């Protein structure tokens, strides 16, 4: 019986999970959970990386007390990083991707290299918080800080470094940066040098599933554990989630649904074209050198942020209660584009949605249920938009959609997605990212032979719920209205 320890850090919380592989099935046991809140200090929004590392150490101790483990893997959100000096010490807390420092940086970069050329070189969706824009900001406005850096390390790789002393960049997390040549899967140093971004601070890239190193003697002594392998799992949480999609097909569509909704498919080669740029499709790395061809959609962040606002007003409603109120509200009264830039910033989401509806000449939702329904319907219709574009871009006909991750708990959204896209939806597993993380660890040790066996084991280990389309004519009409306001 094999046991591994996975740390899965999302944009709002983190977990430590022990996974057991026994008799061809995987079981998960959450042994540690902790919040992950950004911190505003003097106008800058940071990640509290030392707190996060301390939580990982607590999780390791709890895992030891729960019976031990054979390896460790860490996945996190993408694009963000820390800088380390020549002594190996961290230079300040990493800045949060939602910080405003890069709001106008893409436009500055496009004065040096056009949007079309940047996309053509990297195949990555243009988002203002991409790593390349964060580094350009530092190179232009905080050059002294960047000069102090000996290494630039992505968040999961940074946490791995704290555990092992090894400085590397895992392929999938590096691919989120917009700094790779997607065909060669290497740093595009010519691109970076053209933007005055130093390339000597880059770590070597290692493949997903490689052994990064072992727990350092200092960590072992402090935590009372044996020195086990630390595996470079899919460091980007979406890459880990895609590993866990319980499909039997080579051509499939997934939505990794959480704070963000990552809508896409798996390809063997990059797909870079002007139509992909217009449709905001990106070529990120996946396990086995595959390409996660996907678009980033502002996902459950909208309902999460709205809930935070309602809580401040004294309405402490669970997500289940919000879904019930949404189900009771009248359908198809108003819609928003989930990717409207103002929605990406914290604060007063209900008010922003009302303002959007007013500006676009729609009914302005008043109640909590009406606003929640507007969010869920708008997400489902945005998925339809992405589904149509994906078929056009790849030239493939897809049957069904797999929803994995926390969004599978939102049955109202799963049903709306099936109806809006007029296709069946398979929802599950919920713990998709953690499962992908542990599956890569089991493949690294040889206990699982490869990705097909991993997906088969996951399919047999967890319940998958299926949703069939309903009221498709009404959703067709709603989609036409949705296109008028996005």
VENBEL-V263205 format. One record per residue. N is the residue number from 1. SS is DSSP state (~ for helix, > for strand, _ for the rest). PHI is phi in whole degrees, -180 to 180 (999 if undefined). Layout:
# VENBEL-V263205
((N/SS/PHI) (N/SS/PHI))
This chain:
# VENBEL-V263205
((1/_/999) (2/>/-101) (3/>/-127) (4/>/-132) (5/>/-117) (6/>/-114) (7/>/-111) (8/>/-120) (9/>/-109) (10/_/-100) (11/_/-75) (12/_/-129) (13/>/-159) (14/>/-135) (15/>/-139) (16/>/-110) (17/>/-133) (18/>/-93) (19/>/-114) (20/>/-117) (21/>/-108) (22/>/-150) (23/_/63) (24/_/77) (25/>/-133) (26/>/-105) (27/>/-120) (28/>/-119) (29/>/-134) (30/>/-77) (31/>/-114) (32/>/-158) (33/>/-137) (34/>/-154) (35/>/-73) (36/_/-132) (37/_/-110) (38/_/-66) (39/>/-125) (40/>/-86) (41/>/-135) (42/_/51) (43/_/86) (44/>/-118) (45/>/-102) (46/>/-112) (47/_/-92) (48/_/-91) (49/~/-68) (50/~/-70) (51/~/-61) (52/~/-63) (53/~/-66) (54/~/-64) (55/~/-66) (56/~/-64) (57/~/-63) (58/~/-62) (59/~/-64) (60/~/-64) (61/~/-63) (62/~/-63) (63/~/-67) (64/~/-61) (65/~/-69) (66/_/-88) (67/_/124) (68/_/91) (69/_/-161) (70/_/-103) (71/>/-162) (72/>/-132) (73/>/-139) (74/>/-127) (75/>/-127) (76/>/-146) (77/_/-66) (78/_/-97) (79/_/69) (80/_/-84) (81/>/-159) (82/>/-121) (83/>/-112) (84/>/-122) (85/_/-86) (86/_/-67) (87/_/-90) (88/_/86) (89/_/-96) (90/>/-70) (91/_/-99) (92/_/77) (93/_/-76) (94/_/-61) (95/>/-87) (96/_/-72) (97/_/-64) (98/_/-85) (99/_/-65) (100/~/-81) (101/~/-63) (102/~/-106) (103/_/-54) (104/_/-113) (105/~/-68) (106/~/-55) (107/~/-63) (108/~/-68) (109/~/-64) (110/_/-69) (111/_/-75) (112/_/-102) (113/_/-145) (114/_/-68) (115/~/-58) (116/~/-62) (117/~/-68) (118/~/-63) (119/~/-66) (120/~/-63) (121/~/-79) (122/~/-115) (123/_/69) (124/_/-107) (125/_/-54) (126/_/-79) (127/_/-129) (128/_/-63) (129/_/-94) (130/_/-53) (131/~/-56) (132/~/-61) (133/~/-75) (134/~/-64) (135/~/-70) (136/~/-62) (137/~/-58) (138/~/-64) (139/~/-63) (140/~/-90) (141/~/-112) (142/_/-139) (143/~/-61) (144/~/-62) (145/~/-63) (146/~/-68) (147/~/-66) (148/_/-75) (149/_/-79) (150/_/-96) (151/>/-140) (152/>/-110) (153/>/-135) (154/>/-64) (155/~/-56) (156/~/-65) (157/~/-68) (158/~/-67) (159/~/-66) (160/~/-62) (161/~/-63) (162/~/-61) (163/~/-81) (164/~/-118) (165/_/83) (166/_/-99) (167/_/-108) (168/_/-141) (169/>/-117) (170/>/-74) (171/~/-57) (172/~/-68) (173/~/-71) (174/~/-63) (175/~/-70) (176/~/-77) (177/~/-79) (178/_/66) (179/_/-127) (180/>/-105) (181/>/-80) (182/_/-69) (183/_/-80) (184/_/-88) (185/_/59) (186/>/-131) (187/>/-61) (188/_/-88) (189/~/-68) (190/~/-62) (191/~/-61) (192/~/-65) (193/~/-66) (194/~/-67) (195/_/-106) (196/_/62) (197/_/-94) (198/_/-66) (199/_/-105) (200/_/-76) (201/_/-90) (202/>/-77) (203/_/-85) (204/_/-64) (205/>/-90) (206/>/-118) (207/_/-76) (208/_/-61) (209/_/100) (210/_/-74) (211/>/-76) (212/>/-74) (213/>/173) (214/>/-119) (215/_/-53) (216/_/-69) (217/~/-56) (218/~/-65) (219/~/-66) (220/~/-60) (221/~/-67) (222/~/-65) (223/~/-101) (224/_/70) (225/_/-122) (226/_/-78) (227/_/-82) (228/_/-106) (229/>/-70) (230/>/-104) (231/>/-96) (232/_/-80) (233/_/-70) (234/_/-60) (235/_/-61) (236/>/-80) (237/~/-58) (238/~/-68) (239/~/-61) (240/~/-65) (241/~/-62) (242/~/-67) (243/~/-57) (244/_/-89) (245/_/-62) (246/_/-83) (247/_/-101) (248/_/-107) (249/_/-106) (250/_/-77) (251/_/-103) (252/_/-146) (253/_/-117) (254/>/-129) (255/>/-125) (256/>/-85) (257/>/-108) (258/_/-151) (259/_/-55) (260/>/-107) (261/>/-111) (262/>/-102) (263/>/-109) (264/>/-176) (265/>/-142) (266/>/-111) (267/>/-121) (268/_/-87) (269/_/-138) (270/_/-61) (271/_/-124) (272/_/-121) (273/_/-154) (274/~/-63) (275/~/-66) (276/~/-66) (277/~/-63) (278/~/-63) (279/_/-88) (280/_/62) (281/_/-95) (282/>/-126) (283/>/-114) (284/>/-103) (285/>/-78) (286/_/-130) (287/~/-60) (288/~/74) (289/~/75) (290/_/-76) (291/>/-113) (292/>/-88) (293/>/-91) (294/>/-151) (295/>/-123) (296/>/-85) (297/>/-118) (298/>/-61) (299/_/-98) (300/_/-70) (301/~/-51) (302/~/-62) (303/~/-75) (304/~/-63) (305/~/-71) (306/~/-63) (307/~/-61) (308/~/-61) (309/~/-66) (310/~/-66) (311/~/-62) (312/~/-65) (313/_/-91) (314/_/97) (315/_/-102) (316/_/-89) (317/_/-102) (318/_/-75) (319/~/-64) (320/~/-64) (321/~/-68) (322/~/-65) (323/~/-64) (324/~/-65) (325/~/-65) (326/~/-64) (327/~/-65) (328/~/-81) (329/_/-76) (330/_/-67) (331/_/-78) (332/_/58) (333/_/-91) (334/_/-162) (335/_/-140) (336/_/-133) (337/_/-85) (338/_/-57) (339/_/-94) (340/_/-57) (341/~/-57) (342/~/-66) (343/~/-70) (344/~/-78) (345/_/-100) (346/_/-63) (347/_/109) (348/_/47) (349/~/-61) (350/~/-58) (351/~/-66) (352/~/-65) (353/~/-66) (354/~/-63) (355/~/-64) (356/~/-61) (357/~/-65) (358/~/-66) (359/~/-64) (360/_/-95) (361/_/71) (362/_/-104) (363/_/-60) (364/_/-96) (365/_/-65) (366/_/-112) (367/_/-90) (368/~/-60) (369/~/-63) (370/~/-66) (371/~/-69) (372/~/-63) (373/~/-65) (374/~/-57) (375/~/-64) (376/~/-64) (377/~/-65) (378/~/-66) (379/~/-64) (380/~/-62) (381/~/-72) (382/~/-66) (383/~/-62) (384/~/-61) (385/~/-60) (386/~/-68) (387/~/-64) (388/~/-64) (389/~/-62) (390/~/-63) (391/~/-63) (392/~/-65) (393/~/-69) (394/~/-90) (395/_/71) (396/_/-110) (397/_/-105) (398/_/-103) (399/_/-114) (400/_/88) (401/>/-133) (402/>/-99) (403/>/-104) (404/>/-126) (405/_/100) (406/~/-60) (407/~/-65) (408/~/-67) (409/~/-73) (410/_/-88) (411/~/-60) (412/~/-63) (413/~/-73) (414/~/-62) (415/~/-67) (416/~/-62) (417/~/-65) (418/~/-60) (419/~/-72) (420/~/-64) (421/~/-90) (422/_/52) (423/_/-154) (424/_/-72) (425/>/-121) (426/>/-103) (427/>/-110) (428/_/133) (429/_/-81) (430/_/-69) (431/_/-87) (432/~/-63) (433/~/-66) (434/~/-62) (435/~/-65) (436/~/-64) (437/~/-59) (438/~/-72) (439/~/-61) (440/~/-65) (441/~/-64) (442/~/-68) (443/~/-71) (444/~/-63) (445/~/-86) (446/_/87) (447/_/-76) (448/_/-121) (449/_/-75) (450/_/179) (451/~/-65) (452/~/-65) (453/~/-66) (454/~/-59) (455/~/-67) (456/~/-66) (457/~/-63) (458/~/-63) (459/~/-61) (460/~/-82) (461/~/-95) (462/_/-136) (463/_/-73) (464/_/-119) (465/>/-101) (466/>/-110) (467/>/-119) (468/_/-105) (469/_/-62) (470/_/-138) (471/_/50) (472/~/-65) (473/~/-64) (474/~/-67) (475/~/-72) (476/~/-61) (477/~/-66) (478/~/-64) (479/~/-64) (480/~/-62) (481/~/-69) (482/~/-61) (483/~/-63) (484/~/-75) (485/~/-112) (486/_/-95))
